[in-house]
Amino acid sequence: MSEKTRYSDEELEEFKALIKEKLEDAYNYYNSLKAAIVNSDGNDTSDTSPTFKVLEEGASTLSKEEAGQLAQRQMKFIQHLEAALIRIENKTYGVCRETGKLIPKERLRAVPHATLSVDAKNNRK
């Protein structure tokens, strides 16, 4: 029996469903980070309480910076997931871009946007 060179259409559909689920969660998280950055949950001009102090404002600024960094990372993750969906449509999903061999299903379930097998990734260090 020869070694498989790609996943079957049924297997690709399974991965597609998994990626779409992760993509929905990723967009929800991204939107919550964006809301934290623009502070749409309050503490805007309608909040005229004099209790805001310099330290609290500093903490708020730091929190927005952290949320901004997290939002950037989340958008990068979203882009990787969307690229994985394109690879599924092209039927190249799950193929290691260095070795050309199939990435094990266990790895793809854990990291659905993976483009390298564990061996190929370890060899890059």
Phi and psi in radians as a Rosetta constraint file:
Dihedral C 1 N 2 CA 2 C 2 CIRCULARHARMONIC -1.411 0.35
Dihedral N 2 CA 2 C 2 N 3 CIRCULARHARMONIC 2.742 0.35
Dihedral C 2 N 3 CA 3 C 3 CIRCULARHARMONIC -1.288 0.35
Dihedral N 3 CA 3 C 3 N 4 CIRCULARHARMONIC 2.426 0.35
Dihedral C 3 N 4 CA 4 C 4 CIRCULARHARMONIC -1.130 0.35
Dihedral N 4 CA 4 C 4 N 5 CIRCULARHARMONIC 2.476 0.35
Dihedral C 4 N 5 CA 5 C 5 CIRCULARHARMONIC -1.851 0.35
Dihedral N 5 CA 5 C 5 N 6 CIRCULARHARMONIC -0.224 0.35
Dihedral C 5 N 6 CA 6 C 6 CIRCULARHARMONIC -2.748 0.35
Dihedral N 6 CA 6 C 6 N 7 CIRCULARHARMONIC 2.838 0.35
Dihedral C 6 N 7 CA 7 C 7 CIRCULARHARMONIC -1.386 0.35
Dihedral N 7 CA 7 C 7 N 8 CIRCULARHARMONIC 2.633 0.35
Dihedral C 7 N 8 CA 8 C 8 CIRCULARHARMONIC -1.212 0.35
Dihedral N 8 CA 8 C 8 N 9 CIRCULARHARMONIC 2.873 0.35
Dihedral C 8 N 9 CA 9 C 9 CIRCULARHARMONIC -1.046 0.35
Dihedral N 9 CA 9 C 9 N 10 CIRCULARHARMONIC -0.639 0.35
Dihedral C 9 N 10 CA 10 C 10 CIRCULARHARMONIC -1.147 0.35
Dihedral N 10 CA 10 C 10 N 11 CIRCULARHARMONIC -0.743 0.35
Dihedral C 10 N 11 CA 11 C 11 CIRCULARHARMONIC -1.138 0.35
Dihedral N 11 CA 11 C 11 N 12 CIRCULARHARMONIC -0.693 0.35
Dihedral C 11 N 12 CA 12 C 12 CIRCULARHARMONIC -1.114 0.35
Dihedral N 12 CA 12 C 12 N 13 CIRCULARHARMONIC -0.658 0.35
Dihedral C 12 N 13 CA 13 C 13 CIRCULARHARMONIC -1.123 0.35
Dihedral N 13 CA 13 C 13 N 14 CIRCULARHARMONIC -0.663 0.35
Dihedral C 13 N 14 CA 14 C 14 CIRCULARHARMONIC -1.076 0.35
Dihedral N 14 CA 14 C 14 N 15 CIRCULARHARMONIC -0.799 0.35
Dihedral C 14 N 15 CA 15 C 15 CIRCULARHARMONIC -1.166 0.35
Dihedral N 15 CA 15 C 15 N 16 CIRCULARHARMONIC -0.629 0.35
Dihedral C 15 N 16 CA 16 C 16 CIRCULARHARMONIC -1.083 0.35
Dihedral N 16 CA 16 C 16 N 17 CIRCULARHARMONIC -0.749 0.35
Dihedral C 16 N 17 CA 17 C 17 CIRCULARHARMONIC -1.109 0.35
Dihedral N 17 CA 17 C 17 N 18 CIRCULARHARMONIC -0.735 0.35
Dihedral C 17 N 18 CA 18 C 18 CIRCULARHARMONIC -1.093 0.35
Dihedral N 18 CA 18 C 18 N 19 CIRCULARHARMONIC -0.777 0.35
Dihedral C 18 N 19 CA 19 C 19 CIRCULARHARMONIC -1.168 0.35
Dihedral N 19 CA 19 C 19 N 20 CIRCULARHARMONIC -0.722 0.35
Dihedral C 19 N 20 CA 20 C 20 CIRCULARHARMONIC -1.090 0.35
Dihedral N 20 CA 20 C 20 N 21 CIRCULARHARMONIC -0.667 0.35
Dihedral C 20 N 21 CA 21 C 21 CIRCULARHARMONIC -1.120 0.35
Dihedral N 21 CA 21 C 21 N 22 CIRCULARHARMONIC -0.800 0.35
Dihedral C 21 N 22 CA 22 C 22 CIRCULARHARMONIC -1.139 0.35
Dihedral N 22 CA 22 C 22 N 23 CIRCULARHARMONIC -0.607 0.35
Dihedral C 22 N 23 CA 23 C 23 CIRCULARHARMONIC -1.159 0.35
Dihedral N 23 CA 23 C 23 N 24 CIRCULARHARMONIC -0.719 0.35
Dihedral C 23 N 24 CA 24 C 24 CIRCULARHARMONIC -1.096 0.35
Dihedral N 24 CA 24 C 24 N 25 CIRCULARHARMONIC -0.787 0.35
Dihedral C 24 N 25 CA 25 C 25 CIRCULARHARMONIC -1.078 0.35
Dihedral N 25 CA 25 C 25 N 26 CIRCULARHARMONIC -0.710 0.35
Dihedral C 25 N 26 CA 26 C 26 CIRCULARHARMONIC -1.132 0.35
Dihedral N 26 CA 26 C 26 N 27 CIRCULARHARMONIC -0.736 0.35
Dihedral C 26 N 27 CA 27 C 27 CIRCULARHARMONIC -1.142 0.35
Dihedral N 27 CA 27 C 27 N 28 CIRCULARHARMONIC -0.688 0.35
Dihedral C 27 N 28 CA 28 C 28 CIRCULARHARMONIC -1.070 0.35
Dihedral N 28 CA 28 C 28 N 29 CIRCULARHARMONIC -0.772 0.35
Dihedral C 28 N 29 CA 29 C 29 CIRCULARHARMONIC -1.152 0.35
Dihedral N 29 CA 29 C 29 N 30 CIRCULARHARMONIC -0.744 0.35
Dihedral C 29 N 30 CA 30 C 30 CIRCULARHARMONIC -1.044 0.35
Dihedral N 30 CA 30 C 30 N 31 CIRCULARHARMONIC -0.776 0.35
Dihedral C 30 N 31 CA 31 C 31 CIRCULARHARMONIC -1.134 0.35
Dihedral N 31 CA 31 C 31 N 32 CIRCULARHARMONIC -0.615 0.35
Dihedral C 31 N 32 CA 32 C 32 CIRCULARHARMONIC -1.208 0.35
Dihedral N 32 CA 32 C 32 N 33 CIRCULARHARMONIC -0.613 0.35
Dihedral C 32 N 33 CA 33 C 33 CIRCULARHARMONIC -1.175 0.35
Dihedral N 33 CA 33 C 33 N 34 CIRCULARHARMONIC -0.722 0.35
Dihedral C 33 N 34 CA 34 C 34 CIRCULARHARMONIC -1.070 0.35
Dihedral N 34 CA 34 C 34 N 35 CIRCULARHARMONIC -0.693 0.35
Dihedral C 34 N 35 CA 35 C 35 CIRCULARHARMONIC -1.113 0.35
Dihedral N 35 CA 35 C 35 N 36 CIRCULARHARMONIC -0.662 0.35
Dihedral C 35 N 36 CA 36 C 36 CIRCULARHARMONIC -1.167 0.35
Dihedral N 36 CA 36 C 36 N 37 CIRCULARHARMONIC -0.608 0.35
Dihedral C 36 N 37 CA 37 C 37 CIRCULARHARMONIC -1.203 0.35
Dihedral N 37 CA 37 C 37 N 38 CIRCULARHARMONIC -0.808 0.35
Dihedral C 37 N 38 CA 38 C 38 CIRCULARHARMONIC -1.465 0.35
Dihedral N 38 CA 38 C 38 N 39 CIRCULARHARMONIC -0.074 0.35
Dihedral C 38 N 39 CA 39 C 39 CIRCULARHARMONIC 0.996 0.35
Dihedral N 39 CA 39 C 39 N 40 CIRCULARHARMONIC 0.826 0.35
Dihedral C 39 N 40 CA 40 C 40 CIRCULARHARMONIC -1.333 0.35
Dihedral N 40 CA 40 C 40 N 41 CIRCULARHARMONIC -0.085 0.35
Dihedral C 40 N 41 CA 41 C 41 CIRCULARHARMONIC -1.594 0.35
Dihedral N 41 CA 41 C 41 N 42 CIRCULARHARMONIC 0.149 0.35
Dihedral C 41 N 42 CA 42 C 42 CIRCULARHARMONIC 2.313 0.35
Dihedral N 42 CA 42 C 42 N 43 CIRCULARHARMONIC -2.932 0.35
Dihedral C 42 N 43 CA 43 C 43 CIRCULARHARMONIC 1.020 0.35
Dihedral N 43 CA 43 C 43 N 44 CIRCULARHARMONIC 0.556 0.35
Dihedral C 43 N 44 CA 44 C 44 CIRCULARHARMONIC -1.766 0.35
Dihedral N 44 CA 44 C 44 N 45 CIRCULARHARMONIC -2.724 0.35
Dihedral C 44 N 45 CA 45 C 45 CIRCULARHARMONIC -1.153 0.35
Dihedral N 45 CA 45 C 45 N 46 CIRCULARHARMONIC -0.328 0.35
Dihedral C 45 N 46 CA 46 C 46 CIRCULARHARMONIC -1.328 0.35
Dihedral N 46 CA 46 C 46 N 47 CIRCULARHARMONIC -0.265 0.35
Dihedral C 46 N 47 CA 47 C 47 CIRCULARHARMONIC -1.693 0.35
Dihedral N 47 CA 47 C 47 N 48 CIRCULARHARMONIC 1.764 0.35
Dihedral C 47 N 48 CA 48 C 48 CIRCULARHARMONIC -1.822 0.35
Dihedral N 48 CA 48 C 48 N 49 CIRCULARHARMONIC 0.333 0.35
Dihedral C 48 N 49 CA 49 C 49 CIRCULARHARMONIC -1.096 0.35
Dihedral N 49 CA 49 C 49 N 50 CIRCULARHARMONIC 2.312 0.35
Dihedral C 49 N 50 CA 50 C 50 CIRCULARHARMONIC -1.408 0.35
Dihedral N 50 CA 50 C 50 N 51 CIRCULARHARMONIC 0.222 0.35
Dihedral C 50 N 51 CA 51 C 51 CIRCULARHARMONIC -1.412 0.35
Dihedral N 51 CA 51 C 51 N 52 CIRCULARHARMONIC -0.121 0.35
Dihedral C 51 N 52 CA 52 C 52 CIRCULARHARMONIC -1.249 0.35
Dihedral N 52 CA 52 C 52 N 53 CIRCULARHARMONIC 2.278 0.35
Dihedral C 52 N 53 CA 53 C 53 CIRCULARHARMONIC -2.099 0.35
Dihedral N 53 CA 53 C 53 N 54 CIRCULARHARMONIC 2.932 0.35
Dihedral C 53 N 54 CA 54 C 54 CIRCULARHARMONIC -0.994 0.35
Dihedral N 54 CA 54 C 54 N 55 CIRCULARHARMONIC -0.772 0.35
Dihedral C 54 N 55 CA 55 C 55 CIRCULARHARMONIC -1.118 0.35
Dihedral N 55 CA 55 C 55 N 56 CIRCULARHARMONIC -0.683 0.35
Dihedral C 55 N 56 CA 56 C 56 CIRCULARHARMONIC -1.152 0.35
Dihedral N 56 CA 56 C 56 N 57 CIRCULARHARMONIC -0.657 0.35
Dihedral C 56 N 57 CA 57 C 57 CIRCULARHARMONIC -1.174 0.35
Dihedral N 57 CA 57 C 57 N 58 CIRCULARHARMONIC -0.676 0.35
Dihedral C 57 N 58 CA 58 C 58 CIRCULARHARMONIC -1.100 0.35
Dihedral N 58 CA 58 C 58 N 59 CIRCULARHARMONIC -0.745 0.35
Dihedral C 58 N 59 CA 59 C 59 CIRCULARHARMONIC -1.124 0.35
Dihedral N 59 CA 59 C 59 N 60 CIRCULARHARMONIC -0.659 0.35
Dihedral C 59 N 60 CA 60 C 60 CIRCULARHARMONIC -1.134 0.35
Dihedral N 60 CA 60 C 60 N 61 CIRCULARHARMONIC -0.728 0.35
Dihedral C 60 N 61 CA 61 C 61 CIRCULARHARMONIC -1.109 0.35
Dihedral N 61 CA 61 C 61 N 62 CIRCULARHARMONIC -0.776 0.35
Dihedral C 61 N 62 CA 62 C 62 CIRCULARHARMONIC -1.063 0.35
Dihedral N 62 CA 62 C 62 N 63 CIRCULARHARMONIC -0.745 0.35
Dihedral C 62 N 63 CA 63 C 63 CIRCULARHARMONIC -1.072 0.35
Dihedral N 63 CA 63 C 63 N 64 CIRCULARHARMONIC -0.714 0.35
Dihedral C 63 N 64 CA 64 C 64 CIRCULARHARMONIC -1.163 0.35
Dihedral N 64 CA 64 C 64 N 65 CIRCULARHARMONIC -0.667 0.35
Dihedral C 64 N 65 CA 65 C 65 CIRCULARHARMONIC -1.122 0.35
Dihedral N 65 CA 65 C 65 N 66 CIRCULARHARMONIC -0.763 0.35
Dihedral C 65 N 66 CA 66 C 66 CIRCULARHARMONIC -1.098 0.35
Dihedral N 66 CA 66 C 66 N 67 CIRCULARHARMONIC -0.743 0.35
Dihedral C 66 N 67 CA 67 C 67 CIRCULARHARMONIC -1.097 0.35
Dihedral N 67 CA 67 C 67 N 68 CIRCULARHARMONIC -0.645 0.35
Dihedral C 67 N 68 CA 68 C 68 CIRCULARHARMONIC -1.124 0.35
Dihedral N 68 CA 68 C 68 N 69 CIRCULARHARMONIC -0.743 0.35
Dihedral C 68 N 69 CA 69 C 69 CIRCULARHARMONIC -1.145 0.35
Dihedral N 69 CA 69 C 69 N 70 CIRCULARHARMONIC -0.726 0.35
Dihedral C 69 N 70 CA 70 C 70 CIRCULARHARMONIC -1.124 0.35
Dihedral N 70 CA 70 C 70 N 71 CIRCULARHARMONIC -0.671 0.35
Dihedral C 70 N 71 CA 71 C 71 CIRCULARHARMONIC -1.118 0.35
Dihedral N 71 CA 71 C 71 N 72 CIRCULARHARMONIC -0.694 0.35
Dihedral C 71 N 72 CA 72 C 72 CIRCULARHARMONIC -1.095 0.35
Dihedral N 72 CA 72 C 72 N 73 CIRCULARHARMONIC -0.782 0.35
Dihedral C 72 N 73 CA 73 C 73 CIRCULARHARMONIC -1.106 0.35
Dihedral N 73 CA 73 C 73 N 74 CIRCULARHARMONIC -0.697 0.35
Dihedral C 73 N 74 CA 74 C 74 CIRCULARHARMONIC -1.143 0.35
Dihedral N 74 CA 74 C 74 N 75 CIRCULARHARMONIC -0.689 0.35
Dihedral C 74 N 75 CA 75 C 75 CIRCULARHARMONIC -1.140 0.35
Dihedral N 75 CA 75 C 75 N 76 CIRCULARHARMONIC -0.656 0.35
Dihedral C 75 N 76 CA 76 C 76 CIRCULARHARMONIC -1.100 0.35
Dihedral N 76 CA 76 C 76 N 77 CIRCULARHARMONIC -0.725 0.35
Dihedral C 76 N 77 CA 77 C 77 CIRCULARHARMONIC -1.078 0.35
Dihedral N 77 CA 77 C 77 N 78 CIRCULARHARMONIC -0.751 0.35
Dihedral C 77 N 78 CA 78 C 78 CIRCULARHARMONIC -1.058 0.35
Dihedral N 78 CA 78 C 78 N 79 CIRCULARHARMONIC -0.765 0.35
Dihedral C 78 N 79 CA 79 C 79 CIRCULARHARMONIC -1.091 0.35
Dihedral N 79 CA 79 C 79 N 80 CIRCULARHARMONIC -0.687 0.35
Dihedral C 79 N 80 CA 80 C 80 CIRCULARHARMONIC -1.133 0.35
Dihedral N 80 CA 80 C 80 N 81 CIRCULARHARMONIC -0.706 0.35
Dihedral C 80 N 81 CA 81 C 81 CIRCULARHARMONIC -1.143 0.35
Dihedral N 81 CA 81 C 81 N 82 CIRCULARHARMONIC -0.720 0.35
Dihedral C 81 N 82 CA 82 C 82 CIRCULARHARMONIC -1.148 0.35
Dihedral N 82 CA 82 C 82 N 83 CIRCULARHARMONIC -0.632 0.35
Dihedral C 82 N 83 CA 83 C 83 CIRCULARHARMONIC -1.137 0.35
Dihedral N 83 CA 83 C 83 N 84 CIRCULARHARMONIC -0.630 0.35
Dihedral C 83 N 84 CA 84 C 84 CIRCULARHARMONIC -1.109 0.35
Dihedral N 84 CA 84 C 84 N 85 CIRCULARHARMONIC -0.672 0.35
Dihedral C 84 N 85 CA 85 C 85 CIRCULARHARMONIC -1.104 0.35
Dihedral N 85 CA 85 C 85 N 86 CIRCULARHARMONIC -0.655 0.35
Dihedral C 85 N 86 CA 86 C 86 CIRCULARHARMONIC -1.136 0.35
Dihedral N 86 CA 86 C 86 N 87 CIRCULARHARMONIC -0.719 0.35
Dihedral C 86 N 87 CA 87 C 87 CIRCULARHARMONIC -1.106 0.35
Dihedral N 87 CA 87 C 87 N 88 CIRCULARHARMONIC -0.594 0.35
Dihedral C 87 N 88 CA 88 C 88 CIRCULARHARMONIC -1.121 0.35
Dihedral N 88 CA 88 C 88 N 89 CIRCULARHARMONIC -0.786 0.35
Dihedral C 88 N 89 CA 89 C 89 CIRCULARHARMONIC -1.088 0.35
Dihedral N 89 CA 89 C 89 N 90 CIRCULARHARMONIC -0.625 0.35
Dihedral C 89 N 90 CA 90 C 90 CIRCULARHARMONIC -1.441 0.35
Dihedral N 90 CA 90 C 90 N 91 CIRCULARHARMONIC -0.091 0.35
Dihedral C 90 N 91 CA 91 C 91 CIRCULARHARMONIC 1.097 0.35
Dihedral N 91 CA 91 C 91 N 92 CIRCULARHARMONIC 0.522 0.35
Dihedral C 91 N 92 CA 92 C 92 CIRCULARHARMONIC -1.918 0.35
Dihedral N 92 CA 92 C 92 N 93 CIRCULARHARMONIC 0.060 0.35
Dihedral C 92 N 93 CA 93 C 93 CIRCULARHARMONIC -1.134 0.35
Dihedral N 93 CA 93 C 93 N 94 CIRCULARHARMONIC 2.414 0.35
Dihedral C 93 N 94 CA 94 C 94 CIRCULARHARMONIC 1.505 0.35
Dihedral N 94 CA 94 C 94 N 95 CIRCULARHARMONIC 0.070 0.35
Dihedral C 94 N 95 CA 95 C 95 CIRCULARHARMONIC -1.760 0.35
Dihedral N 95 CA 95 C 95 N 96 CIRCULARHARMONIC 2.180 0.35
Dihedral C 95 N 96 CA 96 C 96 CIRCULARHARMONIC -1.098 0.35
Dihedral N 96 CA 96 C 96 N 97 CIRCULARHARMONIC 2.261 0.35
Dihedral C 96 N 97 CA 97 C 97 CIRCULARHARMONIC -1.319 0.35
Dihedral N 97 CA 97 C 97 N 98 CIRCULARHARMONIC -0.174 0.35
Dihedral C 97 N 98 CA 98 C 98 CIRCULARHARMONIC -1.777 0.35
Dihedral N 98 CA 98 C 98 N 99 CIRCULARHARMONIC -0.766 0.35
Dihedral C 98 N 99 CA 99 C 99 CIRCULARHARMONIC -1.658 0.35
Dihedral N 99 CA 99 C 99 N 100 CIRCULARHARMONIC -0.397 0.35
Dihedral C 99 N 100 CA 100 C 100 CIRCULARHARMONIC 1.379 0.35
Dihedral N 100 CA 100 C 100 N 101 CIRCULARHARMONIC 0.018 0.35
Dihedral C 100 N 101 CA 101 C 101 CIRCULARHARMONIC -1.615 0.35
Dihedral N 101 CA 101 C 101 N 102 CIRCULARHARMONIC 2.841 0.35
Dihedral C 101 N 102 CA 102 C 102 CIRCULARHARMONIC -1.221 0.35
Dihedral N 102 CA 102 C 102 N 103 CIRCULARHARMONIC 2.381 0.35
Dihedral C 102 N 103 CA 103 C 103 CIRCULARHARMONIC -1.367 0.35
Dihedral N 103 CA 103 C 103 N 104 CIRCULARHARMONIC 2.331 0.35
Dihedral C 103 N 104 CA 104 C 104 CIRCULARHARMONIC -1.003 0.35
Dihedral N 104 CA 104 C 104 N 105 CIRCULARHARMONIC 2.526 0.35
Dihedral C 104 N 105 CA 105 C 105 CIRCULARHARMONIC -0.987 0.35
Dihedral N 105 CA 105 C 105 N 106 CIRCULARHARMONIC -0.654 0.35
Dihedral C 105 N 106 CA 106 C 106 CIRCULARHARMONIC -1.034 0.35
Dihedral N 106 CA 106 C 106 N 107 CIRCULARHARMONIC -0.732 0.35
Dihedral C 106 N 107 CA 107 C 107 CIRCULARHARMONIC -1.162 0.35
Dihedral N 107 CA 107 C 107 N 108 CIRCULARHARMONIC -0.733 0.35
Dihedral C 107 N 108 CA 108 C 108 CIRCULARHARMONIC -1.183 0.35
Dihedral N 108 CA 108 C 108 N 109 CIRCULARHARMONIC -0.544 0.35
Dihedral C 108 N 109 CA 109 C 109 CIRCULARHARMONIC -1.230 0.35
Dihedral N 109 CA 109 C 109 N 110 CIRCULARHARMONIC -0.594 0.35
Dihedral C 109 N 110 CA 110 C 110 CIRCULARHARMONIC -1.392 0.35
Dihedral N 110 CA 110 C 110 N 111 CIRCULARHARMONIC -0.705 0.35
Dihedral C 110 N 111 CA 111 C 111 CIRCULARHARMONIC -2.289 0.35
Dihedral N 111 CA 111 C 111 N 112 CIRCULARHARMONIC 1.436 0.35
Dihedral C 111 N 112 CA 112 C 112 CIRCULARHARMONIC -1.150 0.35
Dihedral N 112 CA 112 C 112 N 113 CIRCULARHARMONIC -0.250 0.35
Dihedral C 112 N 113 CA 113 C 113 CIRCULARHARMONIC -1.736 0.35
Dihedral N 113 CA 113 C 113 N 114 CIRCULARHARMONIC 0.191 0.35
Dihedral C 113 N 114 CA 114 C 114 CIRCULARHARMONIC -1.075 0.35
Dihedral N 114 CA 114 C 114 N 115 CIRCULARHARMONIC 2.434 0.35
Dihedral C 114 N 115 CA 115 C 115 CIRCULARHARMONIC -2.091 0.35
Dihedral N 115 CA 115 C 115 N 116 CIRCULARHARMONIC -0.022 0.35
Dihedral C 115 N 116 CA 116 C 116 CIRCULARHARMONIC -2.223 0.35
Dihedral N 116 CA 116 C 116 N 117 CIRCULARHARMONIC 2.509 0.35
Dihedral C 116 N 117 CA 117 C 117 CIRCULARHARMONIC -1.255 0.35
Dihedral N 117 CA 117 C 117 N 118 CIRCULARHARMONIC 2.893 0.35
Dihedral C 117 N 118 CA 118 C 118 CIRCULARHARMONIC -1.063 0.35
Dihedral N 118 CA 118 C 118 N 119 CIRCULARHARMONIC -0.740 0.35
Dihedral C 118 N 119 CA 119 C 119 CIRCULARHARMONIC -1.066 0.35
Dihedral N 119 CA 119 C 119 N 120 CIRCULARHARMONIC -0.799 0.35
Dihedral C 119 N 120 CA 120 C 120 CIRCULARHARMONIC -1.122 0.35
Dihedral N 120 CA 120 C 120 N 121 CIRCULARHARMONIC -0.681 0.35
Dihedral C 120 N 121 CA 121 C 121 CIRCULARHARMONIC -1.159 0.35
Dihedral N 121 CA 121 C 121 N 122 CIRCULARHARMONIC -0.749 0.35
Dihedral C 121 N 122 CA 122 C 122 CIRCULARHARMONIC -1.141 0.35
Dihedral N 122 CA 122 C 122 N 123 CIRCULARHARMONIC -0.569 0.35
Dihedral C 122 N 123 CA 123 C 123 CIRCULARHARMONIC -1.261 0.35
Dihedral N 123 CA 123 C 123 N 124 CIRCULARHARMONIC -0.281 0.35
Dihedral C 123 N 124 CA 124 C 124 CIRCULARHARMONIC -1.373 0.35
Dihedral N 124 CA 124 C 124 N 125 CIRCULARHARMONIC -0.271 0.35
